[in-house]
Amino acid sequence: MLPKVRIVIPWQALLGLVALVFMGHACTQAIKEGQDFSSVGIQYADAMTELIELTTDTVIDDDKYQYRIAGCYYKLLQLEQAKIEYQALIERYPASDLVDDSYFQLAAIMQSKGQLPEAERVWRNFLVRYPEGELFLDAKFNLAGTLEEEEKLEESLELYQEVFDKYDNKETVSWRIEKVRDRIKSRGR
């Protein structure tokens, strides 16, 4: 069992600093990406709620703390820092119950940032490590999406077909299968 640590943080100071730094960055990021500011506000509010909870917890497992910090960065659109925090959790706490979730989040961040070869590697690693995990089908679906973005259409189609019968959102999988088939057909012309 991992040791527990007592964390004492002057939370008002922490929240003030976070409010200034991250909200400014989140707004700048939203402008660059053409996002709706309402979504930035919601992500910011979620992250601030999480930070308030972190500052009021007096005893928390180190791996859970690391995971929640990574989640805060993710909600604040600080994807590079979130990636660093998820990687740190994986390295520091390899026996944690949160490692599978951290791998999943890490691959999702890489995919969203267009780091497709890296995302593909992490998705494949996830599927090998956690074949019985609750995120297995989602990871397989996301790997199919990554392969589709990489123009590996035949392999992508195969994975979409594998998850179709088991995936909750059959409509989305069916749509993806149709789109990939269309792209394969258009390639052959």
C-alpha positions as CSV (number, residue, x, y, z in Angstrom):
1,M,0.0,0.0,0.0
2,L,1.2,3.4,-0.9
3,P,1.9,5.8,2.0
4,K,-0.5,8.6,2.9
5,V,0.8,12.1,3.0
6,R,-0.5,15.2,4.9
7,I,-0.7,18.1,2.6
8,V,-1.1,21.6,3.9
9,I,-1.5,24.3,1.3
10,P,-2.6,27.9,1.8
11,W,-5.5,27.3,-0.6
12,Q,-6.6,30.9,-1.0
13,A,-3.1,31.7,-2.4
14,L,-3.1,28.7,-4.6
15,L,-6.5,29.4,-6.0
16,G,-5.7,33.0,-6.6
17,L,-2.6,32.1,-8.5
18,V,-4.3,29.4,-10.5
19,A,-7.1,31.8,-11.3
20,L,-4.7,34.4,-12.8
21,V,-2.4,32.1,-14.7
22,F,-4.7,29.3,-16.0
23,M,-7.8,31.3,-16.9
24,G,-5.6,33.6,-19.0
25,H,-4.0,30.7,-20.7
26,A,-7.3,28.9,-21.2
27,C,-8.8,32.0,-22.9
28,T,-5.7,32.5,-25.1
29,Q,-5.9,28.8,-26.1
30,A,-9.6,29.1,-26.9
31,I,-9.0,32.1,-29.1
32,K,-6.2,30.3,-31.0
33,E,-8.4,27.2,-31.5
34,G,-11.6,29.2,-32.2
35,Q,-13.4,27.6,-29.3
36,D,-16.6,28.9,-27.7
37,F,-15.7,30.8,-24.5
38,S,-18.6,29.1,-22.6
39,S,-16.8,25.8,-22.8
40,V,-13.7,27.4,-21.4
41,G,-15.7,28.8,-18.5
42,I,-17.1,25.4,-17.7
43,Q,-13.7,23.7,-17.9
44,Y,-12.3,26.4,-15.7
45,A,-15.1,26.0,-13.1
46,D,-14.7,22.2,-13.1
47,A,-10.9,22.6,-12.5
48,M,-11.4,25.1,-9.8
49,T,-13.9,22.9,-8.0
50,E,-11.3,20.1,-8.2
51,L,-8.6,22.3,-6.8
52,I,-10.8,23.4,-3.9
53,E,-11.4,19.8,-3.1
54,L,-7.7,19.1,-3.3
55,T,-6.8,21.9,-0.9
56,T,-9.4,20.8,1.7
57,D,-8.4,17.1,1.7
58,T,-6.0,16.6,4.5
59,V,-5.0,13.0,3.8
60,I,-4.9,11.7,0.3
61,D,-3.0,8.9,-1.5
62,D,-0.1,10.2,-3.5
63,D,-1.3,8.5,-6.7
64,K,-4.8,9.9,-6.4
65,Y,-3.4,13.4,-5.7
66,Q,-1.2,13.1,-8.8
67,Y,-4.2,11.9,-10.9
68,R,-6.4,14.8,-9.7
69,I,-3.6,17.3,-10.5
70,A,-3.3,15.9,-14.0
71,G,-7.1,16.1,-14.3
72,C,-7.0,19.8,-13.3
73,Y,-4.5,20.6,-16.0
74,Y,-6.6,18.7,-18.5
75,K,-9.7,20.6,-17.6
76,L,-7.7,23.9,-17.9
77,L,-6.6,22.9,-21.4
78,Q,-3.0,22.6,-20.2
79,L,-2.6,19.4,-22.2
80,E,1.2,19.3,-22.2
81,Q,1.3,19.7,-18.4
82,A,-1.5,17.1,-18.0
83,K,0.5,14.7,-20.1
84,I,3.5,15.3,-17.9
85,E,1.5,14.6,-14.8
86,Y,-0.1,11.4,-16.2
87,Q,3.4,10.2,-17.2
88,A,4.7,10.9,-13.8
89,L,1.9,8.9,-12.2
90,I,2.7,6.0,-14.4
91,E,6.4,6.1,-13.6
92,R,6.1,6.8,-9.8
93,Y,3.1,4.5,-9.0
94,P,3.2,1.6,-11.4
95,A,1.0,-0.5,-9.1
96,S,-1.7,2.1,-8.8
97,D,-5.2,1.4,-9.8
98,L,-5.1,4.7,-11.7
99,V,-2.3,3.6,-14.2
100,D,-4.7,2.3,-16.7
101,D,-6.8,5.5,-16.6
102,S,-3.6,7.5,-16.9
103,Y,-2.4,5.6,-20.0
104,F,-5.9,6.1,-21.5
105,Q,-5.8,9.9,-20.8
106,L,-2.2,10.1,-22.1
107,A,-3.1,8.5,-25.4
108,A,-6.2,10.7,-25.7
109,I,-4.1,13.8,-25.2
110,M,-1.6,12.7,-27.7
111,Q,-4.3,12.0,-30.2
112,S,-6.0,15.3,-29.7
113,K,-2.7,17.2,-30.2
114,G,-2.1,15.3,-33.4
115,Q,0.8,13.2,-32.0
116,L,-0.6,10.3,-33.9
117,P,2.4,7.8,-33.9
118,E,2.8,8.3,-30.1
119,A,-0.9,8.0,-29.5
120,E,-1.0,4.8,-31.6
121,R,1.9,3.3,-29.5
122,V,0.2,4.2,-26.2
123,W,-3.3,2.9,-27.4
124,R,-1.6,-0.4,-28.5
125,N,0.3,-0.7,-25.2
126,F,-3.0,-0.1,-23.3
127,L,-4.8,-2.9,-25.2
128,V,-2.0,-5.3,-24.5
129,R,-1.8,-4.4,-20.8
130,Y,-5.5,-4.1,-20.0
131,P,-7.5,-6.6,-22.2
132,E,-10.0,-7.1,-19.5
133,G,-10.2,-3.4,-18.4
134,E,-13.4,-1.4,-18.5
135,L,-11.8,1.1,-20.9
136,F,-10.7,-1.6,-23.4
137,L,-13.4,-1.1,-26.0
138,D,-13.1,2.7,-25.8
139,A,-9.3,2.3,-26.2
140,K,-9.8,0.0,-29.2
141,F,-12.3,2.5,-30.8
142,N,-9.9,5.4,-30.2
143,L,-7.0,3.4,-31.7
144,A,-9.2,2.9,-34.8
145,G,-9.7,6.7,-34.9
146,T,-6.0,7.3,-34.6
147,L,-5.3,4.8,-37.4
148,E,-7.9,6.5,-39.5
149,E,-6.2,9.9,-39.0
150,E,-2.9,8.3,-40.0
151,E,-4.5,7.0,-43.2
152,K,-4.2,3.4,-42.1
153,L,-7.7,2.8,-43.3
154,E,-7.9,-1.0,-43.7
155,E,-6.6,-1.6,-40.1
156,S,-8.9,1.2,-38.8
157,L,-11.9,-0.5,-40.5
158,E,-11.0,-3.8,-39.0
159,L,-10.9,-2.4,-35.5
160,Y,-14.2,-0.5,-35.9
161,Q,-15.8,-3.8,-37.1
162,E,-14.4,-5.6,-34.1
163,V,-15.9,-3.2,-31.6
164,F,-19.2,-2.7,-33.4
165,D,-21.2,-5.5,-31.6
166,K,-19.8,-4.7,-28.2
167,Y,-19.7,-0.9,-28.2
168,D,-22.5,1.0,-26.5
169,N,-22.8,3.7,-29.2
170,K,-23.4,1.5,-32.3
171,E,-24.6,4.5,-34.3
172,T,-21.3,6.2,-34.0
173,V,-19.3,3.1,-34.9
174,S,-21.6,2.4,-37.8
175,W,-21.0,5.9,-39.1
176,R,-17.2,5.6,-38.7
177,I,-17.3,2.3,-40.6
178,E,-19.3,3.8,-43.4
179,K,-16.9,6.8,-43.6
180,V,-13.8,4.6,-43.6
181,R,-15.3,2.4,-46.3
182,D,-16.1,5.4,-48.4
183,R,-12.5,6.7,-48.0
184,I,-11.1,3.3,-49.0
185,K,-13.3,3.2,-52.1
186,S,-12.4,6.7,-53.1
187,R,-8.7,5.8,-52.8
188,G,-9.2,3.0,-55.3
189,R,-10.5,5.2,-58.0
